[in-house]
Amino acid sequence: MKLKTGRHTSALKEARKNLKRHTINKAVKSQIKTAIKKFETALTEKNAEKAKEFLGIVSSILDKAAKKKIIHRKNASRKISRLSMRLAKIKK
C-alpha cells in the first residue's frame, strides 16, 4: 500500500523501526541473562576457574549492551561489580 509522504507514513516507518529494535534488544537481554545463569551455576559448583571464564564473557556482553544503550552503563557496571565480588568470595 503506497501512501503519500507525511505524518502517517513516518509513523508507520517508526513503528517498524521500534519493532526491529525491540526484537534485537530482547535477544541481547536474553543473552545477558543466560550468561549470568551459566556464571552462577559455575559458582554453585565452586568451580572458580570456570566462573572466572564466564565472568569475562558476561562482562563483555554487558559492556557491549551498555555501549549500544540497550542497558544503562551504570547498570552494566553494577552487575559486573556484584558478580566479581561473588567470585572473589568463592576464591577465598
Rosetta blueprint (number, residue, H / E / L):
1 M L
2 K L
3 L L
4 K L
5 T L
6 G L
7 R H
8 H H
9 T H
10 S H
11 A H
12 L H
13 K H
14 E H
15 A H
16 R H
17 K H
18 N H
19 L H
20 K H
21 R H
22 H H
23 T H
24 I H
25 N H
26 K H
27 A H
28 V H
29 K H
30 S H
31 Q H
32 I H
33 K H
34 T H
35 A H
36 I H
37 K H
38 K H
39 F H
40 E H
41 T H
42 A H
43 L H
44 T H
45 E L
46 K L
47 N L
48 A H
49 E H
50 K H
51 A H
52 K H
53 E H
54 F H
55 L H
56 G H
57 I H
58 V H
59 S H
60 S H
61 I H
62 L H
63 D H
64 K H
65 A H
66 A H
67 K H
68 K L
69 K L
70 I L
71 I L
72 H L
73 R H
74 K H
75 N H
76 A H
77 S H
78 R H
79 K H
80 I H
81 S H
82 R H
83 L H
84 S H
85 M H
86 R H
87 L H
88 A H
89 K H
90 I H
91 K H
92 K L
